[in-house]
Amino acid sequence: MEMNLSDVIVAVISLINLYYNNYPLLLITWLIYILIRLVWGGLSRLLTLMLFPGTLLYVSIKYLVAKKLDLEISPVMLIKSTYETAGGLISLRSPKDTIIMGIVDILSAITLTVTSFLAVQYFENTFAKIILIWLGASFFITGLPREVDFYAFLTAIWAIEPLGVLAFLVSIAVFVTGLEAYDVLTAIFATIIYLVLVTVILMTYKMPKERDEGDILVLDEELGA
């Protein structure tokens, strides 16, 4: 059975409508998006393009926070034999820089998502509602932190205190111990507290003063390809 253009449009509209105020689905889609970025570059670029408002938010927040933290930003254009790309390099001074960026990413994405969904009820036009829902979903799915933020955080820790990463691995032992001694909820709660304490401690670390540059956060991961 062949589908005509109208059937495709109806299917797309129905799919977009599924995301309206459906935060569990948004969260699942965000996790799938991160997974796709790790294993399927072509599809991830397509999704990033389709949900470009969130991508623009994500990159803009990175530059804005970097400027507020007085971090060094270097625009870069990379030319290879098969393609060209451009992006930005941000020199990190401590794990705190990536934590702050991540928090601002989360707050901005969630705030704009909620705002977009709330605005839907004030419009009568169906097309306008679909655009607002798509906009809200875009802010959430591609505006939240990505795997590169996690990599940047770990890299900053490795550069400052290599044993810091091992401290995170200890969280597994904390969880298992809590699970054995108490129950699942207690184990999760204890692990979260432990991770928060380790993160707070590591956030106080800074790059050695004799270093000219910190570690680099690549806004366009293709630059590192």
N, C-alpha and C positions, 0 to 999 in steps of 0.2 A: 504494500500500500504506500503510494507516494504522498509526501507531504508538500503542500504548496506554501507559498510565502506567508499567507495569513495564519496557517497552522504553526509555523515556526515562531511568528511574532507572539501568538497566544501562549505558546510553550515558554518563551523567554519571559513574558510578563508574569506567568504563573510561577516560574522559578524565582523571579525577583520578589514577588509577593510573599514567598515563603520566609524571607528574611526579615519581614516587618516585625519588629519587637521580639524577634526570636533569637535571644542572646545565646542560648545553648548551641543552636545551629551555627551562629556566627563564630563562636569559639571553636567548634569542630572544624569549620571551614578554614579558619585561621591556622589551625594545627596542620590540616591537609596542605594548605598553601606553603607552609614552612617545609613540610616533607617533600613537596614537589620541587621546591627551590633547591633541595639537596640532591635530588636524583634525576630531575628532568628539566634541564635548562631552557629548552625551547618552549615548553608549556608554561613554565614559570614566567618567562618574559611576556608571553601572550596574556596570561592572567594579570600580570603587572600593568600591561597596557590597557586592558579592559577595565581595570579598577584604578586608573591613573590618579583620581583625586586623593586617594589614600597614600599613594606613592609620593605625590607632591607634598602632602602634609608631612610624611615621614622624613623626607630629605630636608624640607624647610626647617623642621624642628631641630634636626642635627646641626645645621648651619647656625640657627638662631642661638641654641644653647652653647655651641662652641664659641661664638662671638661673646656671649655673656660671660663665659668662663675664661675668656681671653686665651683661648687655645689657638695654635697656629693652623691656618687653613690654607691649603695649596691646591688651586685648580689645576687639573692635569688633563692633557689630551694624549691618548695612546694610539699610535698608528702601527698596525701590523700588516702583514702581506695580504691577509684575508678580510680584515675589517678594521674600522676605526671606532673608538669610543672615547668618551670624556667623563670626567667625574671629579671628585674632590678627595683630598687626603687631610685628615685631621690628626694632629699630633696629640696624644693623650699624656697627661702627667700622672694620673693615678687611677685606680679602679673606680674612685668616686665619680670621675667624669662620665664613665659609661653608665653608672647607676643613675646619675642625675638625668642623663639623656633618656634612659629607659623609662624613668618615672614620668618625665614630661611627655614622652611618646604615648604612654598609656593614658594619662589624664587627658591629653589633647584628643586622641582617637575616640575615647569613650564619650567625652563631652560633645564632640561634633556628631557622633553617631546618635546619641540620645536627642540632641537638638534637631537633627534631620528627621528623626522618627516622630518627634513631637509636632514638627511643622506639618506633617502629612495631614493631620486632622483639620487643618485650617484651609485646605485646598479642596475644591470640588472637582477640578479637572483630573481625570484618570491619568493622563500622560504626565502631569506635573507630580502626582503622587508617586508614580513609578520612578521618576527621576530622583525624587527625594529619598526613596527607599534604597535605590541603587547607590546614591551618594553616601547614605549612612552606612551601608554594607561596605562600601569602598574604604571609608575612613577606618572601619574596624579591621577588616581583613588585611589590607596592605599598609595601614597606618600604625599598627602595633609593632613592637620590637621584633626583629628578625634574628635568624641564626648568627648573622654577622655581629650583632650586639653582644651575644653570648661569647663568641670568639674573641671579640675585642676586650671583654671583661677578663677572660682567662689569660689572654696575652699580656694584659697590663699587670696581672698578678704574677705571672711567670717572670716578667721583666724586673719586678720589684722584689718579690719574695717567692721563689719557686716552691717552697714548702706550703705556701698558702693554698695552692690547688689541692695538695694532699689533705689539707684541713677539711676541704669540702668532701673528699672521699670518706672521711671519718663519719660523715652524716649517715652513711649506709650502716655502719656499726651501731650508731645511735638509734637508728630506726629498728634494727634487728633486736637490739637489747630491750628497747621499749616494748616491742611486739612480744618478746618472750616473757618479760616481767609483768606487763600489764595487758593492754589491748591495742587494737589498731588505731583508734582515735588518740590515745595517749602517745603512741609511738609517733604518729604524724605530728601532733602538737609539739612534742619534744624535739623532733627533727627540724621543724620550722623555726623554733626558738634558737636552736643551735646554729642553723644556717644564717639567721638574722644577726646573731652575735658575731659570727666569723666575718660576715660581710661588713658590719659596722667597724670592726677592728681593722680590716684590710683597707677600708675607705680612708683611714687616717694615714696610710702609707703614701709616700710621694717618690717620684723619680729622683735618683741621686743628683745633687746639684751640679756635679761635674759633667753630666750628660748634656749634650746640646739639644737633643731631641728625645721626645718620648716615643711610645709605640704609636703605630699608625692605624687609624680607623679608615678603611676604604669605603666610601659611600657607594661607589659603583664597583661591585665585586669583580666585574670583568677586567678591571685594571690589574688585578692580581693574577689573571689567567696567563 
